[in-house]
Amino acid sequence: MAEPQATNRGPGRLLIAIYILFAIAATSRAGLQIATKFDRAPVAYLLSAVAALIYIVAAVGLARAGHAGRRTALLCCSIELVGVLGVGVLSLADRQLFPDETVWSQFGSGYGYVPLVLPVLGLLWLWRTRTTAT
Amino acid sequence: MTSAAAAGSPVHGLLATAGIVLSLVLAGWALVATLRHRAPDRIQFAGLALLELALLGLAVVALVALGGGERPGEPGAFFGYLVTLVCLPPLAWVLARMEPTRWGSAIVCAICLVTPVVVVRLQQTWEVVGG
């Protein structure tokens, strides 16, 4: 129960798995949107691309663990949480701004609200493993 | 206009259904293992291998249909989902091998819950008739 936990072990590995899934989902979605219909909703599609990048970097940060990895993951999870909350509110307030779906639209409802839960879990996990970092 | 779309689709049918059912059963099994603090067992790895075979079969059927001149409604998305789909069981396999604890079973469970969603999305991107 009280064994020392590294950021990339145990529950952390599950978190990394989910981050990888979202990195794949967001990257392919953004890539396709930008390649085929960029003019239709440039803001939404660029945002998809930013989200994709953040998922990738967060996964790498968690997987690398160590001090730098944890700092990277902390930054990514924070941006992600702000992003999903901000875009969630904006997409409800002004539908014109995001005419097409992004991973973060309506708080990630298109993805079972996992985009909303994921950064919280990431931050909680970083908090729980904080002592092992140094 | 949509009546024949599902019937003629190469990604509907026995292989897709088998993949979805197998994936959900495997997710359930892995969830039980997670709750019982069990590392991924042989059944999970065998299940992943079987699932991968079914998905590869599905991919072959789809590619044969493409060779025969059939076209998906959204080609870009279709290929994206197809490539993602056949990568999911190997991803679960590798991560579960790296994590021989209950969390390895949790990873298998999570990825096996995502797989049916990707199969259904794959079917939807085939069906959409351009326009």
Interface residues (C-beta under 8 A of the other chain):
Chain A: R9 G10 P11 R13 L14 I16 A17 I18 I20 L21 I24 A25 S28 L32 A35 T36
Chain B: G76 A77 G80 T84 C87 L91 A92 L95 M98 E99 T101 W103 G104 A106 I107 A110 I111 V114
